[in-house]
Amino acid sequence: MRVEGRESQIKPKIGLLGLYIELYDNALPEVRPRIDGFCATIAEELQERDIDVVTTNICRLESEFEAAIKSFEDTGVDAVVTLHLAYSPSLESAQALAKTKLPIIVLDTTPTYEYGPEQNAAELMYNHGIHGVQDMCNLLIRNGKPFEIESGHWEKSDVLDRIAAWAEAAMAVTAMKTARVGIIGAQFKGMGDFAIPFEVLRSTIGIETIHCDPSVIQSLVPDKDDKAVEDCIASDQVRFMAEDLDLARQRETTRACLGVRRWIEKENLTAFTMNFMQIDKASGLPTVPFLEASKAMADGIGYAGEGDVLTAALVGALMSVFTDTTFTEMFCPDWHGDSIFLNHMGEMNLSLSATKPKLREMDFPWTDAENPIFAVGKFKAGEAVLVNLAPGPNDSYSLIVAPVTMLDIKGKDNMSDLIHGWFRPEMPVGDFLEEYSRAGGTHHLALVYGDVLEQIVRFGMLMGWNVVALGFDLS
């Protein structure tokens, strides 16, 4: 269901995997109740941090680990959080953890805060899990399974907050690996930076690409006199500044938008992309649905222009956690103002406009499609992060992230009839552009508002991508 301006988010879901050893159950069964109690405490603490925690029985043997991981996968968790409740022989858990596609987050903690000379020696039984962590992590590395680890006392440090941050980032990982991206037309001819074969996107990331059949979308476009068309036009009169528009053009745009919206719902898409050069009278759409791309982003559907499936999936994945996300491009440097102009032909996340967006008719000479109606606005001021997913050699990827400031526009604004905004990076514009291209940054990217830099870095790390930081130190 599409919900305008989503205010609530699905909570991250983790599988809490308690690791133990059968030897202790056989020889010292009286220890187990306190072990179980500590595992339950950690689960409750994570739930208090707005995480959906899925638990299984504490695992000791290979068969138990295999069953637990399968249960987590079947339940659709975003990540597995491991908790060593004592030493646990790594060969019991190694294969199950190495085989799963779920991210692994290691929580390295113990129940007792102090373990000095004055501590009761009996506490050893409850606080020696750290060498089980070391055993397991060595096996994960040897098996080529990436993991993240956070260490500290569960109550006297912020370690559970850090685990919660990884869990949130894992939501975006799930969204990226399960992305369903629809494409209208084909990739824009000659644009090479995002031209990755769809089968490679599926094998390396998990992105499914759904091609739009012109006959199918044509069947979804409502008739000119359909009540849904009139209702949508009436709604747009309230949502936008809309004066002196050609009603026939507005009706054709609305029909195209509704057709795309129905196609997104029919195919259960998480994102879509379109090549405006291939939207003509033979495409099944009466005009280019730029307006629907903007509305879709405001509703949490990812988008990218020109047939860019990769960036559309990225925008959708980021939107699954950070609603204030949009597709955009760096268009022009303002050397004098030490800033860069953001723009795209006719698409922006409408919820990010500083003022009420305005509907305009676009002069469209590129195909025989009708002139479309689209929305223009200026990006609001504030703290943000530029995010680019850059393909590299040998089917590798780099996530390029840069903190930026979106600037307030004061005084005369000759760009008011365009989608527009300016950002200032953390370094001089010339240096920024050099570093961006040295890292292989493509010309399509996402802009995410808010203090979200660390979470996006975590997302890239959990995906196993090379994370490139511009303007800050990753360490």
C-alpha positions in Angstrom: 0.0 0.0 0.0 1.3 3.4 -0.9 1.2 5.9 2.0 2.0 9.5 1.2 4.8 11.0 3.5 5.3 7.8 5.5 5.7 8.7 9.2 6.4 5.3 10.6 9.1 2.7 9.7 9.2 -1.0 10.0 11.5 -1.9 12.9 14.8 -3.8 12.1 14.5 -7.5 12.8 17.4 -9.5 14.2 17.9 -13.1 15.1 19.6 -13.4 18.5 21.8 -16.5 18.4 23.0 -17.6 21.9 26.1 -19.8 21.7 26.9 -22.3 24.4 28.6 -25.7 24.9 26.9 -29.1 25.5 29.7 -30.1 27.9 28.4 -27.6 30.5 24.9 -28.8 30.3 26.0 -32.4 30.9 28.5 -31.6 33.7 27.1 -28.5 35.3 23.3 -28.2 34.6 22.8 -25.9 37.6 24.6 -23.1 35.6 22.1 -23.1 32.8 19.2 -21.0 34.4 21.4 -18.0 34.9 22.7 -18.4 31.3 19.2 -18.5 30.0 18.3 -15.4 32.0 21.2 -13.4 30.7 20.3 -14.2 27.1 16.7 -13.1 27.8 17.9 -9.9 29.3 19.9 -9.0 26.2 16.8 -9.8 24.1 14.7 -7.4 26.2 17.4 -4.7 26.1 17.5 -4.8 22.3 13.7 -4.8 22.1 13.7 -1.6 24.2 15.9 -0.1 21.4 13.1 -0.6 19.0 14.4 -3.8 17.5 12.2 -6.8 16.7 14.2 -9.7 18.3 13.6 -13.3 17.1 15.0 -15.9 19.4 15.6 -19.7 19.3 16.8 -22.1 21.8 20.4 -21.5 22.9 22.6 -23.5 20.5 25.4 -25.9 21.3 25.6 -28.5 18.5 26.0 -28.2 14.7 22.4 -29.4 14.1 21.1 -26.8 16.5 22.9 -24.0 14.8 21.7 -25.2 11.4 18.1 -25.2 12.6 18.4 -21.8 14.3 19.9 -20.1 11.1 17.2 -21.7 9.0 14.6 -20.4 11.4 16.0 -16.9 11.1 16.1 -17.0 7.4 12.5 -18.3 7.2 11.4 -15.5 9.6 13.0 -12.9 7.4 15.4 -11.3 9.9 17.8 -8.6 8.7 20.8 -9.9 10.5 22.1 -12.5 13.0 23.4 -11.1 16.3 25.6 -13.7 18.0 26.0 -13.7 21.8 28.6 -16.0 23.4 27.1 -17.1 26.7 30.3 -19.2 27.4 33.0 -20.8 25.3 31.4 -22.5 22.3 33.5 -24.6 20.0 33.6 -22.9 16.7 33.3 -25.9 14.5 29.8 -26.4 15.8 28.6 -23.0 14.4 31.0 -22.2 11.7 29.3 -23.8 8.7 25.8 -22.5 9.5 27.1 -19.0 9.9 29.4 -19.2 6.8 26.6 -20.4 4.6 23.9 -17.9 5.4 23.5 -14.8 3.3 22.4 -12.9 6.4 24.9 -10.3 7.8 26.6 -11.4 11.0 26.9 -8.9 13.9 29.0 -10.2 16.9 28.0 -8.9 20.3 31.0 -9.4 22.5 29.9 -8.9 26.1 29.5 -10.6 29.5 27.0 -10.3 32.3 29.4 -9.1 35.0 31.0 -5.7 34.9 34.0 -6.3 37.2 36.3 -9.3 37.1 39.3 -8.3 39.2 41.2 -10.0 42.0 38.3 -9.5 44.5 35.7 -11.1 42.3 34.2 -14.5 43.3 35.9 -17.1 41.2 32.6 -18.8 40.5 31.8 -15.9 38.2 34.2 -17.4 35.7 31.5 -19.8 34.5 29.4 -16.9 33.4 32.0 -14.5 32.0 34.4 -16.4 29.7 32.6 -16.1 26.4 35.2 -13.8 24.9 37.5 -16.6 23.8 34.6 -18.3 22.2 34.2 -15.1 20.2 37.8 -15.2 19.2 37.5 -18.9 18.1 34.4 -18.2 16.0 35.7 -15.0 14.4 38.8 -16.8 13.3 36.7 -19.4 11.6 34.4 -16.8 10.0 37.5 -15.1 8.4 38.9 -18.4 7.2 35.5 -19.3 5.7 35.4 -15.9 3.9 32.3 -14.8 5.9 32.3 -11.0 6.7 31.1 -9.9 10.1 31.0 -6.8 12.3 31.8 -6.9 16.0 31.0 -4.6 18.9 32.5 -5.1 22.3 31.7 -3.7 25.7 29.7 -4.3 28.9 26.0 -4.6 28.0 24.9 -2.2 30.9 27.9 0.1 31.5 28.7 1.0 27.9 26.9 1.9 24.7 27.5 -1.5 23.1 23.8 -2.3 22.7 23.2 1.1 21.0 26.0 0.2 18.6 24.4 -3.2 17.9 21.1 -1.4 17.3 22.7 0.9 14.8 24.1 -2.1 12.9 20.6 -3.6 13.0 19.1 -0.5 11.4 21.8 -0.6 8.7 20.9 -4.2 8.1 17.4 -3.2 7.1 18.8 -1.4 4.1 20.9 -4.4 3.3 17.8 -6.6 3.2 16.1 -4.0 1.0 19.1 -3.9 -1.4 19.5 -7.6 -1.7 15.7 -8.1 -2.3 15.2 -5.1 -4.6 12.7 -5.5 -7.4 13.4 -2.8 -9.9 11.1 -2.1 -12.9 12.5 -0.6 -16.0 10.5 1.2 -18.7 12.5 1.1 -21.9 16.2 0.2 -21.9 19.3 1.7 -20.4 20.2 5.0 -22.1 22.4 4.3 -25.0 26.0 5.3 -24.4 25.8 5.8 -20.7 28.4 3.5 -19.4 28.9 4.2 -15.7 25.8 2.3 -14.6 25.6 -0.1 -17.6 25.8 -3.3 -15.6 24.2 -6.4 -17.1 21.0 -7.3 -15.2 22.2 -10.8 -14.6 25.3 -9.4 -12.9 23.2 -7.2 -10.7 21.2 -10.3 -9.6 24.3 -12.5 -9.0 26.4 -9.9 -7.2 23.7 -8.1 -5.2 20.4 -9.8 -5.6 18.6 -7.1 -7.5 15.7 -8.5 -9.7 15.0 -6.4 -12.8 11.5 -6.4 -14.2 11.0 -5.3 -17.8 7.9 -3.3 -18.6 5.9 -4.8 -21.4 4.3 -1.9 -23.4 1.1 -3.9 -23.8 0.8 -4.6 -20.1 1.3 -1.0 -19.0 -1.1 0.2 -21.8 -3.7 -2.1 -20.2 -3.1 -0.4 -16.9 -3.5 3.2 -18.2 -7.0 4.4 -17.3 -9.3 5.9 -19.9 -9.5 9.6 -20.3 -12.9 9.8 -18.7 -12.0 7.4 -15.8 -13.0 8.9 -12.4 -9.6 8.0 -11.0 -8.1 10.5 -13.5 -10.4 13.3 -12.3 -9.8 12.5 -8.6 -6.1 12.6 -9.1 -6.2 15.9 -10.9 -8.4 17.3 -8.1 -5.9 16.1 -5.5 -3.0 17.6 -7.4 -4.7 21.0 -7.3 -4.4 20.9 -3.6 -1.0 19.3 -3.3 0.7 21.6 -5.8 0.7 25.1 -7.0 -1.1 24.5 -10.3 -2.2 27.5 -12.4 -2.8 27.9 -16.1 -2.2 24.3 -17.0 -3.5 22.8 -20.2 -6.2 20.4 -18.9 -5.7 18.0 -21.8 -1.9 17.7 -21.0 -2.7 17.4 -17.3 -5.1 14.6 -18.1 -2.6 12.7 -20.3 0.1 13.0 -17.6 -2.3 11.8 -15.0 -3.2 8.8 -17.1 0.5 7.9 -17.6 1.2 8.3 -13.8 -1.7 6.1 -12.8 -0.6 3.5 -15.3 2.9 3.4 -13.8 1.5 3.4 -10.3 -0.7 0.4 -11.0 2.3 -1.4 -12.7 4.4 -0.7 -9.6 1.7 -2.3 -7.4 1.1 -5.2 -9.8 4.8 -6.1 -9.9 5.4 -5.4 -6.2 8.3 -3.1 -7.1 10.6 -1.5 -4.6 12.0 0.9 -7.2 11.7 1.8 -10.9 13.6 3.6 -13.6 12.7 4.8 -17.1 14.5 6.0 -20.2 12.6 9.1 -21.4 14.0 8.6 -24.9 12.0 5.4 -25.2 8.7 6.7 -24.0 6.7 7.5 -27.2 3.3 6.8 -28.6 4.3 3.1 -29.1 5.5 2.6 -25.6 2.0 2.2 -24.0 2.2 5.5 -22.2 0.8 8.8 -23.5 3.6 10.9 -22.1 6.6 10.7 -19.8 5.5 10.1 -16.1 8.1 12.4 -14.5 5.4 13.4 -12.0 4.8 9.8 -10.9 8.6 9.4 -10.3 8.5 12.3 -7.9 5.3 11.1 -6.2 6.7 7.6 -5.9 9.8 8.8 -4.2 7.7 10.7 -1.7 5.9 7.5 -1.1 9.0 5.5 -0.5 9.5 3.9 -3.9 13.1 4.1 -5.2 13.8 5.8 -8.5 16.6 6.7 -10.9 16.6 8.1 -14.4 17.7 6.8 -17.8 17.3 3.1 -17.1 19.7 3.0 -14.1 18.6 -0.1 -12.2 21.5 0.0 -9.8 20.9 3.5 -8.5 17.2 3.0 -8.4 17.7 0.0 -6.1 20.1 2.0 -4.0 17.6 4.8 -3.6 14.9 2.3 -2.7 17.1 0.6 -0.1 18.1 3.9 1.5 14.4 4.9 1.6 13.6 1.8 3.5 15.4 3.3 6.5 15.7 7.0 5.6 12.6 8.5 4.1 14.2 11.8 3.3 16.0 10.4 0.3 16.0 11.4 -3.4 17.6 10.6 -6.7 19.6 13.5 -8.1 22.6 14.5 -10.2 25.4 17.0 -9.8 24.9 19.4 -12.7 27.0 22.6 -12.5 29.8 23.8 -10.2 29.4 27.2 -8.7 33.1 28.0 -8.4 32.3 31.5 -7.0 30.0 30.2 -4.3 32.0 27.1 -3.6 29.0 24.9 -4.1 27.4 22.5 -6.6 24.0 22.7 -8.3 21.8 19.7 -8.1 19.1 19.1 -10.7 17.4 16.5 -12.8 15.1 16.7 -15.8 11.8 16.3 -13.9 12.2 14.1 -10.8 12.7 14.8 -7.1 11.3 13.5 -3.9 8.5 16.0 -3.4 8.7 15.8 0.4 12.1 17.4 0.3 10.9 20.6 -1.4 11.4 23.7 0.8 8.2 25.2 -0.6 5.0 23.9 -2.1 6.0 22.3 -5.4 4.7 23.9 -8.6 3.3 22.0 -11.6 4.6 23.1 -15.0 4.3 21.9 -18.6 7.6 20.6 -20.0 8.5 21.3 -23.6 9.4 17.8 -24.8 11.0 17.6 -28.2 12.8 14.3 -27.7 10.0 11.8 -28.9 6.5 12.0 -30.2 5.0 11.8 -26.7 2.8 14.6 -25.5 4.4 17.4 -23.4 4.3 16.1 -19.8 3.3 18.0 -16.7 5.9 17.8 -14.0 6.6 19.3 -10.5 9.4 21.7 -9.7 10.7 22.7 -6.3 13.8 23.7 -4.5 15.6 21.3 -2.1 15.3 22.4 1.5 18.3 23.5 3.4 19.9 21.2 6.0 22.5 18.6 6.8 22.7 15.7 4.3 24.8 13.0 2.8 25.5 12.3 -0.9 25.6 8.6 -1.6 26.8 7.0 -4.8 27.1 3.3 -5.7 30.0 3.0 -8.2 30.6 -0.2 -10.1 34.3 -1.3 -10.1 36.5 -3.9 -11.8 35.7 -7.6 -11.5 32.1 -7.0 -10.4 33.0 -5.0 -7.4 31.3 -1.9 -6.0 32.3 1.1 -4.0 29.9 3.1 -1.8 31.0 6.7 -1.9 29.6 8.8 0.9 30.1 12.5 1.5 28.6 14.8 4.2 27.3 18.0 2.7 25.2 21.0 3.6 22.2 21.8 1.5 22.1 25.6 1.2 19.3 28.0 1.8 18.4 30.0 -1.3 18.0 33.7 -0.5 17.2 36.6 -2.7 16.8 36.3 -6.5 16.2 32.7 -7.8 16.3 32.4 -11.5 16.1 28.6 -11.2 12.5 28.6 -9.7 11.1 26.8 -12.7 13.5 23.9 -12.3 14.1 21.2 -9.8 17.1 22.8 -8.0 19.3 23.1 -5.0 22.9 23.7 -4.1 25.2 21.8 -1.7 28.5 22.7 -0.2 30.9 19.8 0.5 33.3 19.5 3.4 36.2 20.5 1.2 36.6 23.0 -1.7 34.5 22.2 -4.7 37.5 21.6 -6.9 39.0 19.1 -4.4 35.7 17.4 -3.9 35.1 16.9 -7.7 38.6 15.5 -8.1 38.2 13.0 -5.2 34.8 12.0 -6.3 36.0 11.0 -9.8 39.2 9.4 -8.5 36.9 7.1 -6.5 34.9 6.3 -9.7 31.7 8.1 -8.7 29.0 7.9 -11.3 26.8 10.7 -12.5 23.7 9.3 -10.7 23.4 9.4 -7.0 21.2 9.6 -3.9 20.9 12.5 -1.5 19.9 11.6 2.1 18.9 14.3 4.6 19.8 14.1 8.3 22.7 13.0 10.6 22.8 9.6 8.9 26.4 9.3 7.8 27.5 6.6 10.2 24.4 4.5 9.5 25.0 4.7 5.7 28.7 3.7 6.2 27.5 0.7 8.2 25.1 -0.2 5.4 28.0 -0.2 2.9 30.2 -2.3 5.2 27.5 -4.9 5.8 27.0 -5.2 2.0 30.7 -6.0 1.8 31.4 -3.0 -0.5 34.4 -0.8 -0.5 33.4 2.3 1.4 35.0 5.6 0.3 34.7 8.6 2.5 34.9 12.1 1.1 35.4 14.9 3.6 35.7 12.8 6.8 37.9 10.1 8.3 36.3 6.6 8.4 38.5 5.6 11.3 
